[in-house]
Amino acid sequence: MAHDETLGNVTSISPAKVGVLRLLEDTVKVTTKKAALGGLALLGSSALLLAGCASAPEEAATPTAEAIEGFQPCMVSDAGGFDDKSFNQLGYEGINKAADELGVKAITVESKDETEYAPNLSSLVDQGCSVITTVGFALSAATVESALANPDIEYIIIDDAADNDFDGKVDAPNIKPILFDTAQAAFLAGYAGADFSETGVVGTYGGMNFPTVSIFMDGFAQGVDYHNQEKGTDVKVVGWDRAKQDGSFTGGFEANDQARQTAQALIDQNIDVLLPVGGPIYQSGAAAVRDSGRDIAMIGVDADLTQTDPSVADLILTSILKGIDVATYDSVLAAGKGDFDAAPYVGTLENEGVGIAPFHDFESKVSPELQGELDDLKAAIISGDVPVESYLSGQE
């Protein structure tokens, strides 16, 4: 694969990848059938629940499960907030669904920036929370510190292994990591993007080069390579270099001018498919695409952007899905029943913790054979006939 010409701001985090891999080798014993969170089979339909900004339900649903006495579920967002139409919103939906079933009200706190992570956690501890869910790897250090100081409180962290000393073990015994091998789903999206491309150039960029970001970009590139191999095409990926494990990054996770410029640099290289990875940065990418006046399809991440942000539905080829809402729901529900399990969870194609969204508005624009090819490819990835590399592969 050709090397990217615009590598942007790159942060090397190989020790983190090594630490996460060691952690999973030592502690993740999740079978693809049982997965400890069987409810993740609902991923495909759960994405449809996110029709707009996250907001607390006006009326609680009738409880269908009994919570242990005094149970209080809580959540802290990262700087993206609960209306990011992405992973924060998915987590928010999950905890509120669990709280409704248990007949309790979740306490949720938004963080405006990283300086609020530790104070927000302290506030929740003071409010008597039984289980605290933190959304995103940016809260890892603050989560570990809080968990160590409060061993009687249960913690759930989304998209991080809670292994900040990289020794291969969760840094506190009362933290449950929820992780997703999104490289598998991104592989499918990369294959679809390569098949859809007419210019022969597709692009991707991320917020920062962390494992939970680069796993999308690398899986996407692998899918493009596989399409080239199987179809005899020569589609080029810009924005990510598999050999160097480096790419184009905005330096943060905000929809700002830097994110727009990063997208524009890829558009200038004649891409016609664009994968932004990093919460709201897709908004800047969409603005750049519209300003270009060109037919450029975008691929969403985490949630089905066609459903969560209809304003960009006409641009979205598909989305790479993570069952964050369902994983959060199942984990909080288990805690509420007194069955908290700190064993890490890894979502895969087989346990339906990851997947890709329908083509929606692009269904008539993709080749008639594409969906069947993707179904076969998914089966081949699950069986192991088509290997997908990632720092989580083989740990399911």
C-alpha positions in Angstrom: 0.0 0.0 0.0 1.2 3.5 -0.8 2.5 5.6 2.1 0.4 8.6 3.1 1.8 12.0 2.0 0.2 14.0 4.8 1.0 12.5 8.2 -0.1 15.5 10.4 0.5 15.4 14.2 1.5 12.0 15.3 1.7 10.7 18.9 3.6 7.4 19.5 1.9 5.2 22.0 3.3 1.8 21.4 3.8 1.1 25.1 0.1 1.5 25.6 -0.6 -1.0 22.8 1.8 -3.4 24.4 0.3 -2.9 27.8 -3.3 -3.5 26.6 -2.2 -6.6 24.7 -0.5 -8.0 27.8 -3.6 -7.2 29.9 -5.9 -9.0 27.5 -3.5 -12.0 27.2 -3.7 -12.4 31.0 -7.3 -11.6 31.8 -9.7 -11.6 28.8 -11.3 -15.0 28.8 -14.4 -14.2 26.8 -15.8 -16.8 24.4 -17.4 -15.6 21.2 -20.6 -17.4 22.1 -21.0 -16.4 25.7 -19.2 -13.1 25.7 -20.3 -12.3 29.2 -22.6 -9.8 27.7 -25.0 -11.8 25.6 -27.2 -8.8 25.0 -24.7 -7.4 22.5 -26.5 -9.4 19.8 -28.9 -6.5 19.8 -26.2 -4.1 18.4 -27.8 -3.7 15.0 -31.1 -2.5 16.3 -29.7 -0.6 19.3 -28.0 1.9 17.0 -31.5 3.0 15.8 -32.3 4.1 19.3 -30.1 7.2 19.0 -32.3 9.5 17.1 -31.0 12.8 18.5 -29.2 14.4 21.3 -29.1 12.5 24.6 -31.6 13.7 27.1 -33.0 12.2 30.3 -36.3 10.5 29.7 -39.2 12.5 31.2 -40.9 9.4 32.5 -39.1 6.3 33.8 -40.1 3.0 32.4 -41.8 0.4 34.5 -39.1 -1.5 36.4 -38.6 -5.1 35.1 -35.7 -6.0 37.4 -35.0 -5.6 41.1 -32.0 -3.6 42.1 -30.0 -4.4 45.2 -30.8 -2.1 48.1 -29.3 1.4 47.8 -28.0 0.8 44.2 -27.0 4.1 42.5 -25.6 4.0 38.9 -23.5 7.0 37.8 -21.6 8.1 34.7 -19.0 10.6 33.7 -18.6 11.7 30.1 -15.4 12.8 28.4 -15.1 16.3 26.9 -17.3 15.3 24.0 -20.4 15.4 26.2 -23.5 13.2 26.0 -24.8 14.8 22.8 -21.7 13.9 20.7 -23.9 11.5 18.6 -21.1 9.0 19.2 -19.7 6.9 22.1 -20.7 9.3 24.9 -24.3 9.3 23.8 -24.2 5.5 23.4 -23.0 5.1 26.9 -25.6 7.5 28.2 -28.4 5.6 26.5 -27.1 2.3 28.0 -26.9 3.5 31.6 -30.4 5.1 31.5 -31.9 2.0 30.0 -30.4 -0.1 32.8 -31.5 2.4 35.4 -35.1 2.4 34.1 -35.3 -1.4 34.2 -34.0 -1.4 37.8 -36.4 1.4 38.8 -33.6 3.9 39.8 -32.4 7.1 38.4 -28.9 7.4 37.0 -26.7 10.3 38.0 -24.8 11.5 34.9 -22.2 14.2 34.8 -20.7 15.9 31.7 -17.0 16.9 31.5 -16.2 20.1 29.6 -12.5 19.3 29.5 -9.9 17.0 31.1 -9.5 19.2 34.2 -13.0 18.1 35.2 -12.5 14.3 35.1 -11.1 13.9 38.6 -13.4 16.4 40.3 -16.5 14.9 38.6 -15.5 11.5 39.8 -15.0 12.8 43.3 -18.4 14.4 43.2 -20.0 11.1 42.2 -18.2 9.3 45.0 -19.6 11.9 47.5 -23.1 11.3 46.1 -22.9 7.6 47.1 -22.6 6.0 43.7 -22.5 2.2 43.7 -21.1 1.8 40.2 -19.5 4.6 38.1 -19.1 4.3 34.4 -16.5 6.4 32.7 -16.7 7.0 29.0 -13.5 6.9 27.0 -9.8 6.3 27.4 -9.1 9.9 28.3 -10.6 9.2 31.7 -8.3 6.2 32.4 -5.9 7.8 34.8 -8.7 9.5 36.8 -10.7 6.3 36.8 -7.9 4.2 38.2 -7.1 6.8 40.9 -10.7 6.9 42.0 -11.1 3.2 41.9 -8.0 2.6 44.0 -9.2 5.2 46.6 -12.7 3.7 46.7 -12.4 -0.1 46.6 -16.0 -0.6 47.6 -17.3 1.2 44.5 -17.6 -0.7 41.2 -16.2 1.0 38.0 -16.8 0.4 34.4 -14.6 2.0 31.8 -15.5 2.2 28.1 -12.7 1.9 25.4 -9.8 1.5 27.8 -8.1 -1.4 29.5 -7.3 0.6 32.7 -3.7 -0.5 32.5 -1.7 2.8 32.9 1.5 1.2 34.1 1.4 -1.2 31.1 2.1 -4.3 33.2 -0.6 -6.4 31.5 -3.1 -6.1 34.4 -6.1 -3.9 35.2 -4.7 -1.3 37.7 -7.6 -1.8 40.2 -9.6 -5.0 40.9 -12.9 -3.1 40.9 -12.7 -1.8 37.3 -14.4 -3.6 34.4 -12.9 -2.6 31.0 -15.2 -2.7 27.9 -13.3 -2.9 24.7 -14.2 -3.5 21.0 -12.1 -5.2 18.3 -13.4 -2.6 15.8 -10.7 -3.6 13.3 -13.0 -6.4 12.2 -15.9 -4.1 11.4 -13.5 -1.5 9.9 -12.2 -4.2 7.6 -15.6 -4.6 6.2 -16.0 -0.8 5.8 -12.6 -0.5 4.1 -13.7 -3.2 1.6 -16.9 -1.4 1.0 -15.1 1.9 0.6 -12.7 0.5 -1.9 -15.5 -1.1 -3.9 -17.4 2.2 -3.9 -14.5 4.4 -4.9 -14.2 5.7 -8.4 -11.1 7.9 -8.0 -9.1 5.0 -6.5 -8.2 7.0 -3.4 -9.8 6.8 0.0 -8.8 8.6 3.2 -8.9 8.5 6.9 -7.9 10.7 9.8 -8.2 10.6 13.6 -8.2 12.7 16.7 -5.1 11.3 18.3 -3.0 8.2 17.7 -4.4 6.1 20.6 -5.1 2.3 20.1 -8.9 2.8 20.3 -8.6 5.3 17.4 -6.0 3.8 15.2 -7.7 0.4 15.4 -10.4 1.8 13.1 -7.9 3.3 10.6 -5.8 0.2 10.5 -8.7 -2.1 10.0 -10.1 0.1 7.3 -6.7 0.0 5.5 -6.6 -3.8 5.8 -10.1 -4.0 4.2 -8.9 -1.8 1.3 -5.8 -4.0 0.8 -8.0 -7.1 0.8 -10.3 -5.7 -1.9 -7.2 -4.9 -4.0 -6.0 -8.4 -3.5 -9.3 -10.1 -4.3 -10.6 -7.8 -7.0 -7.3 -6.8 -8.7 -7.9 -3.1 -7.9 -5.3 -0.6 -6.8 -7.2 1.7 -4.4 -4.8 3.8 -2.4 -5.3 4.8 1.3 -4.1 8.2 2.4 -4.1 9.3 6.0 -2.8 6.1 7.5 0.4 4.1 6.9 0.2 0.5 8.1 3.9 0.0 8.0 4.6 3.0 10.2 1.4 2.8 12.2 1.2 6.6 11.8 -1.3 8.8 10.1 -3.1 12.1 9.9 -4.4 13.3 13.3 -6.0 16.5 14.4 -4.4 16.5 17.9 -7.7 16.4 19.7 -11.3 15.4 19.5 -13.1 18.7 18.8 -14.9 19.8 15.7 -12.7 22.7 14.9 -10.6 24.3 12.1 -7.7 21.9 12.6 -10.1 19.0 12.0 -11.4 20.7 9.0 -7.9 21.4 7.6 -6.9 17.8 8.2 -9.9 16.6 6.2 -9.2 19.1 3.5 -5.6 17.8 3.1 -7.0 14.4 2.3 -9.7 15.8 0.0 -6.9 17.6 -1.9 -5.4 14.1 -2.7 -8.5 13.2 -4.7 -10.3 10.9 -2.2 -13.9 10.1 -2.7 -14.4 8.1 0.6 -13.5 9.6 4.0 -13.3 7.9 7.4 -13.0 10.4 10.3 -12.3 8.7 13.7 -12.7 10.7 16.9 -16.2 11.6 17.9 -17.3 15.1 16.7 -14.4 15.6 14.3 -16.6 14.0 11.6 -18.6 17.3 11.7 -15.6 19.2 10.4 -15.0 16.5 7.8 -18.6 16.9 6.6 -18.2 20.7 6.3 -15.0 20.2 4.3 -16.7 17.7 2.0 -19.7 20.0 1.4 -17.4 22.9 0.7 -15.5 20.8 -1.9 -18.5 20.5 -4.1 -17.4 16.9 -4.9 -19.1 13.6 -4.5 -17.3 12.3 -1.4 -18.9 9.6 0.8 -18.2 9.4 4.5 -18.0 6.5 6.9 -19.1 7.1 10.5 -17.8 5.4 13.7 -19.3 4.1 16.9 -22.9 4.9 16.1 -24.9 4.8 12.9 -24.5 8.5 11.9 -27.4 8.3 9.5 -29.6 7.7 12.5 -27.8 9.9 15.2 -27.1 12.9 12.9 -29.6 13.1 10.0 -28.0 16.3 8.9 -25.1 14.3 7.4 -27.2 11.3 6.3 -26.8 12.1 2.6 -23.0 11.8 3.0 -22.8 8.5 5.0 -22.0 5.4 3.0 -22.1 3.3 6.2 -20.9 3.4 9.8 -18.6 1.2 11.9 -20.6 0.3 14.9 -19.6 -0.5 18.5 -22.3 -1.9 20.9 -21.3 0.6 23.6 -24.9 1.2 24.6 -25.7 -2.5 25.0 -22.4 -3.3 26.7 -23.0 -0.5 29.2 -26.6 -1.6 29.7 -25.6 -5.2 30.4 -22.8 -4.2 32.7 -24.8 -1.7 34.8 -27.8 -4.1 34.9 -25.6 -6.9 36.3 -24.1 -4.5 38.9 -27.6 -3.5 39.9 -28.6 -7.1 40.5 -25.4 -7.7 42.6 -23.7 -9.6 39.8 -20.9 -7.2 38.9 -18.1 -9.0 36.9 -14.8 -7.1 36.5 -13.6 -9.4 33.7 -12.8 -7.4 30.6 -15.2 -7.7 27.7 -14.2 -7.5 24.0 -16.8 -7.0 21.3 -16.3 -8.8 18.0 -18.2 -9.6 14.8 -19.0 -13.0 16.2 -20.6 -11.8 19.4 -22.1 -8.9 17.5 -20.3 -6.3 19.7 -19.1 -4.6 16.5 -20.6 -4.4 13.0 -21.4 -2.0 10.1 -24.6 -0.1 9.5 -26.8 -0.5 6.5 -26.0 1.6 3.4 -29.2 3.6 3.9 -29.2 6.5 1.2 -26.4 4.8 -0.6 -28.1 1.4 -1.1 -28.9 2.2 -4.7 -25.4 3.6 -5.3 -23.3 0.6 -4.3 -22.8 -2.4 -6.5 -25.6 -5.0 -6.3 -23.1 -7.7 -5.3 -21.5 -5.7 -2.5 -23.8 -6.7 0.4 -23.4 -10.4 -0.5 -19.7 -10.1 -0.6 -19.6 -8.4 2.8 -21.8 -11.1 4.3 -19.3 -13.7 3.0 -16.4 -11.7 4.2 -17.9 -11.3 7.7 -18.3 -15.1 7.9 -14.7 -15.6 6.8 -13.4 -13.2 9.4 -15.4 -14.9 12.1 -14.2 -18.4 11.0 -10.6 -17.1 10.9 -10.2 -17.8 7.2 -9.6 -14.0 6.7 -7.3 -12.8 9.5 -7.7 -9.2 10.7 -4.8 -7.8 12.6 -5.3 -5.6 15.7 -4.0 -5.3 19.3 -7.1 -7.1 20.4 -7.1 -9.9 17.8 -7.1 -13.4 19.2 -8.2 -12.2 22.6 -12.0 -12.6 22.2 
